[in-house]
Each structure stands twice: as structure tokens, then as C-alpha cells.
Amino acid sequence: MPTTVPFSDNAQAEGKHLSDRASGRTVPGVPAWARRAAAAVVWVSLPSAVWRLAAVLGVPLGLGQSEYDAMLLPGWGLLVLPLLSLAQEGLAWLTLGLVRPWGEVWPRWLPYLGGRPVPVRAAVIPAAFGTLACSVYGVLFVWTTLHAQMDITPWGNRLLTACYLPVTAWGPLLGVVTVHYYRRRTRG
């Protein structure tokens, strides 16, 4: 069983393996609020991903047939919706890299980059675009929910809202974690 060692900038020179450093611990200097905000991103994106998987599996969600037709179920939606859920959770999981060692040192299995420090811009620029995209999505979700005429039962609408409303927090949470990552990595 590998031993867990604290992350350090000279870990590669000390011969410590990335898997030892990336054991799930946060980087020293990361406050609890940043760690919690990064973890919250994974949790706020999960209900909507589960809702889509439930739709694919045929779980009754209070939707009319026209809504299933719009999601291409049955049909391509059987492939697209699970892939969308996996992509969403994968992107949410990347937020953890802003507070964990694997967000500061490239994983060893990556050719050429493995074991090298992650340039701050390589993490901050995509995270900033993600913040913008998730924030815009959140605003559009609220607008659409308030103005859409869906073929859905009242309980189905409450379930849909309960599963998708948490996603509106993704943008702001990612934003504060990104700003913290930038400040922590660039301070002197």
C-alpha cells in the first residue's frame, strides 16, 4: 500500500510518485472554503446528470411524449444523454484540480508533460471560460424554466427543477475557486 506524502514542489526530484501526491488531499495553503466550493461543484452537477440517466432508463419523470421526442428518446438520445452526463461530471470533476496536487503537476502518464508543473494559465483560462459558460447556462436555465411551455406534470416540473436548479451554482462556485487558484499560484 503506497504511503501518502505531502505535496511539495520538489517532489519529482525527491523521487515521489504522482500517485502518492495525488491521493485526494488538498494542496497546502488551500483554505477549507475553497476545498468545499470545489467539491460542491461535483455535487451540484450530479442531480441533473442522474435525471438524464433516469430519462434514458425509462424512469417515469412526469414528462409527456413530446418531451421524450425532443430528447430523441428512443433513438440517438440513448447515446447522447449518457455521454452528456459523463462529460458534465468529468468537467465538474476537473474543478477539484484547482485545489488538489494534480492541478499543479501534470500526471506522469501524459507524454512530454508528465511530472512537470501545470502553467497557471493552462488551468485558469479554461476555468474562466467554464465559469462564464456555466453562469450563462444558469441564467438561461432560470429564464427558460420561468417561460417554457413544457408537456410535463406538476410533480415532474418540481422534480426537473429540483434536479437542474443546483447547476445554476456551478458558475459562481467555479469562479471563486478559479480566482483562489490564480491568487494562490501567482503570489510571490
VOBA-1610 file (N, C-alpha, C; in pm, whole numbers, padded with zeros to 5 digits, always signed):
BEGIN
Met+00085-00117+00000Met+00000+00000+00000Met+00089+00124+00000Pro+00067+00216-00100Pro+00154+00334-00107Pro+00130+00429+00010Thr+00236+00493+00049Thr+00226+00590+00158Thr+00186+00725+00101Thr+00109+00799+00174Thr+00070+00932+00132Thr+00174+01031+00182Val+00222+01111+00089Val+00321+01212+00126Val+00265+01349+00094Pro+00298+01448+00171Pro+00251+01582+00139Pro+00306+01629+00006Phe+00231+01710-00063Phe+00272+01765-00190Phe+00384+01866-00168Ser+00481+01862-00253Ser+00586+01963-00249Ser+00632+01992-00390Asp+00686+02109-00412Asp+00729+02147-00546Asp+00846+02063-00596Asn+00925+02010-00505Asn+01041+01931-00547Asn+01014+01782-00530Ala+00887+01741-00535Ala+00854+01600-00515Ala+00913+01513-00625Gln+00920+01564-00748Gln+00977+01485-00856Gln+01125+01460-00829Ala+01195+01559-00783Ala+01338+01543-00754Ala+01358+01448-00636Glu+01262+01445-00545Glu+01273+01356-00430Glu+01236+01212-00464Gly+01189+01190-00589Gly+01156+01055-00631Gly+01018+01009-00587Lys+00932+01099-00547Lys+00798+01062-00506Lys+00710+01052-00628His+00624+00956-00630His+00538+00929-00743His+00415+01018-00741Leu+00362+01054-00858Leu+00244+01138-00867Leu+00127+01074-00793Ser+00114+00941-00804Ser+00001+00875-00737Ser+00010+00891-00586Asp+00132+00903-00533Asp+00148+00925-00390Asp+00101+01065-00353Arg+00129+01163-00440Arg+00093+01301-00410Arg-00054+01328-00437Ala-00112+01259-00532Ala-00249+01289-00575Ala-00350+01200-00505Ser-00331+01177-00380Ser-00416+01085-00306Ser-00550+01144-00267Gly-00582+01262-00311Gly-00710+01322-00278Gly-00697+01432-00175Arg-00579+01455-00129Arg-00559+01565-00033Arg-00545+01696-00106Thr-00584+01801-00037Thr-00569+01932-00099Thr-00426+01980-00083Val-00393+02073-00167Val-00261+02134-00165Val-00249+02220-00039Pro-00133+02220+00027Pro-00117+02310+00142Pro-00145+02455+00101Gly-00211+02527+00188Gly-00244+02666+00159Gly-00384+02685+00104Val-00453+02574+00077Val-00590+02584+00027Val-00684+02589+00148Pro-00758+02698+00163Pro-00849+02707+00277Pro-00967+02612+00262Ala-01031+02581+00372Ala-01143+02487+00372Ala-01256+02534+00281Trp-01281+02665+00273Trp-01391+02714+00191Trp-01366+02683+00043Ala-01240+02693-00001Ala-01208+02665-00142Ala-01223+02516-00171Arg-01177+02433-00077Arg-01192+02288-00093Arg-01340+02250-00100Arg-01420+02309-00011Arg-01564+02279-00009Arg-01633+02329-00136Ala-01594+02446-00184Ala-01654+02501-00307Ala-01621+02412-00427Ala-01497+02364-00435Ala-01459+02276-00545Ala-01536+02144-00539Ala-01549+02090-00419Ala-01625+01965-00403Ala-01773+01988-00433Ala-01823+02105-00398Ala-01965+02135-00423Ala-01998+02134-00571Val-01903+02173-00655Val-01927+02172-00799Val-01964+02031-00846Val-01892+01932-00796Val-01921+01793-00835Val-02062+01757-00790Trp-02099+01798-00671Trp-02231+01763-00616Trp-02344+01839-00682Val-02325+01967-00718Val-02435+02042-00778Val-02461+01998-00922Ser-02363+01938-00987Ser-02384+01891-01124Ser-02444+01751-01128Leu-02439+01679-01020Leu-02483+01539-01018Leu-02634+01519-01038Pro-02723+01594-00973Pro-02866+01565-00989Pro-02916+01573-01134Ser-02870+01672-01210Ser-02915+01682-01349Ser-02861+01567-01433Ala-02740+01523-01405Ala-02685+01408-01478Ala-02765+01282-01446Val-02801+01265-01321Val-02882+01149-01281Val-03020+01157-01344Trp-03079+01277-01351Trp-03210+01295-01413Trp-03207+01249-01559Arg-03102+01289-01633Arg-03092+01247-01773Arg-03076+01096-01785Leu-02997+01036-01696Leu-02982+00890-01698Leu-03114+00822-01666Ala-03192+00880-01574Ala-03323+00825-01542Ala-03414+00831-01664Ala-03407+00939-01740Ala-03488+00951-01861Ala-03450+00842-01961Val-03322+00817-01976Val-03274+00713-02068Val-03321+00575-02023Leu-03320+00552-01893Leu-03360+00421-01839Leu-03511+00402-01834Gly-03587+00505-01870Gly-03731+00491-01875Gly-03801+00513-01742Val-03732+00571-01646Val-03793+00603-01517Val-03899+00711-01541Pro-04021+00693-01489Pro-04124+00796-01509Pro-04083+00929-01445Leu-04079+01034-01524Leu-04036+01166-01477Leu-04145+01270-01493Gly-04265+01226-01526Gly-04375+01319-01543Gly-04373+01395-01674Leu-04298+01346-01770Leu-04287+01412-01899Leu-04387+01356-01998Gly-04438+01442-02086Gly-04522+01397-02196Gly-04435+01340-02307Gln-04497+01266-02398Gln-04423+01202-02508Gln-04348+01305-02593Ser-04404+01425-02609Ser-04337+01526-02691Ser-04201+01565-02631Glu-04189+01560-02498Glu-04061+01592-02435Glu-03958+01481-02459Tyr-04003+01356-02455Tyr-03912+01244-02486Tyr-03870+01251-02633Asp-03964+01289-02719Asp-03930+01305-02862Asp-03824+01414-02880Ala-03837+01524-02804Ala-03740+01634-02813Ala-03602+01590-02766Met-03598+01494-02671Met-03469+01442-02622Met-03420+01325-02707Leu-03493+01296-02817Leu-03461+01186-02909Leu-03463+01051-02838Leu-03565+01033-02753Leu-03583+00906-02682Leu-03711+00840-02729Pro-03710+00719-02778Pro-03590+00639-02806Pro-03521+00692-02931Gly-03399+00654-02947Gly-03318+00699-03061Gly-03181+00743-03015Trp-03129+00847-03080Trp-02994+00896-03050Trp-02979+00942-02906Gly-03088+00981-02844Gly-03083+01025-02705Gly-03030+00917-02612Leu-03048+00790-02651Leu-02995+00680-02570Leu-02843+00684-02563Leu-02780+00744-02661Leu-02634+00760-02662Leu-02594+00900-02613Val-02664+01001-02663Val-02626+01140-02636Val-02644+01178-02489Leu-02756+01143-02429Leu-02782+01184-02291Leu-02684+01125-02190Pro-02651+00994-02199Pro-02548+00944-02106Pro-02411+01006-02131Leu-02375+01030-02258Leu-02247+01094-02287Leu-02244+01237-02235Leu-02356+01307-02246Leu-02365+01442-02192Leu-02349+01440-02040Ser-02411+01343-01975Ser-02399+01331-01829Ser-02255+01301-01788Leu-02188+01210-01861Leu-02048+01179-01831Leu-01958+01299-01855Ala-01980+01371-01965Ala-01898+01489-01994Ala-01919+01595-01886Gln-02044+01615-01846Gln-02073+01714-01742Gln-02003+01679-01612Glu-02012+01555-01570Glu-01947+01516-01445Glu-01794+01521-01458Gly-01742+01486-01574Gly-01597+01496-01595Gly-01548+01639-01585Leu-01621+01731-01645Leu-01583+01872-01637Leu-01597+01924-01494Ala-01702+01881-01426Ala-01719+01923-01286Ala-01604+01869-01201Trp-01563+01747-01228Trp-01453+01685-01153Trp-01323+01761-01170Leu-01303+01822-01287Leu-01181+01898-01311Leu-01167+02016-01215Thr-01276+02064-01160Thr-01270+02174-01063Thr-01186+02133-00943Leu-01190+02006-00908Leu-01110+01958-00795Leu-00960+01979-00819Gly-00920+01980-00947Gly-00780+02004-00979Gly-00731+02141-00937Leu-00823+02233-00914Leu-00784+02367-00871Leu-00745+02370-00723Val-00772+02264-00650Val-00736+02259-00508Val-00654+02135-00474Arg-00628+02050-00571Arg-00555+01925-00546Arg-00421+01927-00619Pro-00330+01841-00577Pro-00197+01838-00639Pro-00198+01813-00789Trp-00289+01731-00840Trp-00289+01701-00982Trp-00330+01821-01066Gly-00370+01930-01003Gly-00396+02054-01076Gly-00275+02144-01081Glu-00167+02102-01016Glu-00045+02181-01017Glu+00071+02109-01085Val+00061+01977-01095Val+00164+01898-01163Val+00092+01803-01258Trp+00134+01803-01387Trp+00071+01716-01486Trp+00089+01570-01443Pro-00012+01486-01463Pro+00002+01343-01431Pro+00116+01281-01512Arg+00187+01187-01450Arg+00305+01126-01513Arg+00273+01053-01642Trp+00152+01003-01657Trp+00118+00925-01775Trp+00103+01011-01901Leu+00102+01143-01888Leu+00093+01230-02005Leu+00229+01241-02072Pro+00238+01208-02201Pro+00366+01221-02271Pro+00414+01365-02270Tyr+00542+01383-02253Tyr+00614+01510-02254Tyr+00582+01597-02132Leu+00456+01608-02093Leu+00417+01696-01984Leu+00425+01631-01846Gly+00415+01500-01843Gly+00405+01428-01717Gly+00511+01467-01614Gly+00465+01502-01494Gly+00555+01538-01385Gly+00596+01684-01384Arg+00565+01757-01488Arg+00601+01899-01495Arg+00491+01985-01430Pro+00527+02104-01385Pro+00425+02192-01328Pro+00322+02235-01433Val+00198+02245-01393Val+00092+02295-01480Val+00105+02448-01483Pro+00122+02507-01603Pro+00124+02653-01609Pro-00009+02709-01557Val-00001+02816-01483Val-00121+02874-01422Val-00225+02906-01530Arg-00182+02962-01640Arg-00276+02997-01746Arg-00345+02875-01805Ala-00276+02760-01808Ala-00335+02638-01864Ala-00453+02590-01781Ala-00458+02629-01656Ala-00572+02593-01571Ala-00672+02708-01561Val-00622+02830-01550Val-00709+02944-01523Val-00792+02983-01646Ile-00734+02982-01765Ile-00809+03024-01884Ile-00927+02931-01912Pro-00908+02798-01916Pro-01025+02712-01936Pro-01125+02723-01820Ala-01076+02737-01698Ala-01167+02750-01584Ala-01247+02880-01592Ala-01185+02987-01640Ala-01256+03114-01655Ala-01364+03103-01763Phe-01331+03039-01875Phe-01432+03017-01979Phe-01543+02927-01926Gly-01507+02825-01847Gly-01607+02739-01785Gly-01697+02815-01691Thr-01638+02908-01615Thr-01717+02992-01525Thr-01819+03073-01603Leu-01773+03134-01711Leu-01863+03213-01795Leu-01973+03126-01854Ala-01935+03011-01911Ala-02032+02923-01975Ala-02135+02871-01874Cys-02089+02829-01758Cys-02181+02776-01656Cys-02270+02885-01600Ser-02219+03005-01587Ser-02300+03116-01538Ser-02408+03154-01639Val-02371+03160-01766Val-02469+03190-01872Val-02573+03079-01876Tyr-02530+02954-01867Tyr-02623+02842-01866Tyr-02721+02854-01749Gly-02671+02892-01634Gly-02757+02908-01517Gly-02863+03013-01539Val-02824+03127-01596Val-02921+03234-01623Val-03022+03187-01728Leu-02974+03121-01833Leu-03065+03071-01936Leu-03160+02966-01881Phe-03110+02882-01791Phe-03196+02781-01730Phe-03310+02846-01653Val-03278+02944-01572Val-03381+03012-01493Val-03481+03079-01587Trp-03433+03148-01689Trp-03521+03215-01784Trp-03611+03114-01854Thr-03554+03005-01903Thr-03630+02903-01974Thr-03732+02837-01882Thr-03693+02808-01761Thr-03785+02744-01667Thr-03905+02833-01639Leu-03883+02961-01628Leu-03992+03053-01600Leu-04082+03079-01721His-04029+03057-01842His-04104+03093-01962His-04137+02975-02055Ala-04092+02856-02025Ala-04114+02742-02114Ala-04255+02685-02098Gln-04307+02634-02206Gln-04435+02563-02205Gln-04404+02416-02233Met-04371+02344-02128Met-04334+02203-02143Met-04455+02113-02120Asp-04452+01998-02185Asp-04553+01894-02164Asp-04506+01811-02045Ile-04540+01859-01924Ile-04489+01797-01802Ile-04593+01812-01691Thr-04601+01713-01606Thr-04694+01719-01493Thr-04637+01814-01387Pro-04721+01861-01295Pro-04669+01948-01189Pro-04559+01883-01105Trp-04576+01756-01067Trp-04471+01690-00988Trp-04345+01669-01073Gly-04363+01643-01202Gly-04249+01628-01291Gly-04172+01758-01305Asn-04245+01870-01308Asn-04182+02001-01316Asn-04103+02031-01189Arg-04160+01995-01074Arg-04087+02016-00947Arg-03961+01929-00942Leu-03973+01805-00991Leu-03856+01716-00994Leu-03749+01771-01088Leu-03791+01813-01207Leu-03696+01870-01304Leu-03626+01992-01245Thr-03702+02079-01183Thr-03644+02200-01121Thr-03548+02163-01009Ala-03588+02067-00925Ala-03501+02025-00814Ala-03371+01965-00864Cys-03376+01898-00978Cys-03254+01835-01032Cys-03165+01933-01108Tyr-03226+02033-01172Tyr-03147+02125-01253Tyr-03112+02256-01184Leu-03188+02296-01086Leu-03159+02423-01017Leu-03020+02426-00953Pro-02971+02317-00892Pro-02837+02323-00833Pro-02726+02357-00935Val-02747+02323-01062Val-02646+02351-01164Val-02621+02502-01178Thr-02719+02582-01139Thr-02701+02728-01150Thr-02590+02778-01058Ala-02553+02700-00957Ala-02444+02739-00867Ala-02307+02703-00922Trp-02301+02622-01027Trp-02174+02576-01082Trp-02085+02693-01123Gly-02137+02788-01198Gly-02057+02901-01246Gly-01997+02984-01133Pro-02078+03030-01039Pro-02021+03108-00928Pro-01921+03028-00844Leu-01951+02901-00817Leu-01857+02819-00738Leu-01724+02803-00812Leu-01732+02770-00939Leu-01610+02756-01019Leu-01534+02887-01025Gly-01607+02997-01034Gly-01543+03129-01039Gly-01461+03159-00915Val-01518+03137-00796Val-01443+03168-00674Val-01324+03074-00657Val-01339+02949-00697Val-01226+02855-00686Val-01117+02892-00787Thr-01157+02936-00904Thr-01059+02977-01006Thr-00981+03100-00961Val-01049+03199-00905Val-00981+03318-00855Val-00884+03280-00743His-00928+03192-00655His-00839+03148-00546His-00716+03077-00602Tyr-00737+02986-00699Tyr-00626+02913-00761Tyr-00527+03012-00822Tyr-00577+03110-00896Tyr-00489+03208-00959Tyr-00410+03285-00856Arg-00476+03334-00753Arg-00406+03412-00650Arg-00305+03327-00575Arg-00343+03204-00544Arg-00252+03116-00468Arg-00129+03080-00552Arg-00148+03055-00680Arg-00037+03012-00765Arg+00051+03127-00811Thr+00001+03251-00810Thr+00080+03364-00862Thr+00139+03452-00753Arg+00100+03430-00629Arg+00157+03517-00525Arg+00303+03479-00503Gly+00377+03575-00468Gly+00511+03570-00460Gly+00610+03505-00391
//
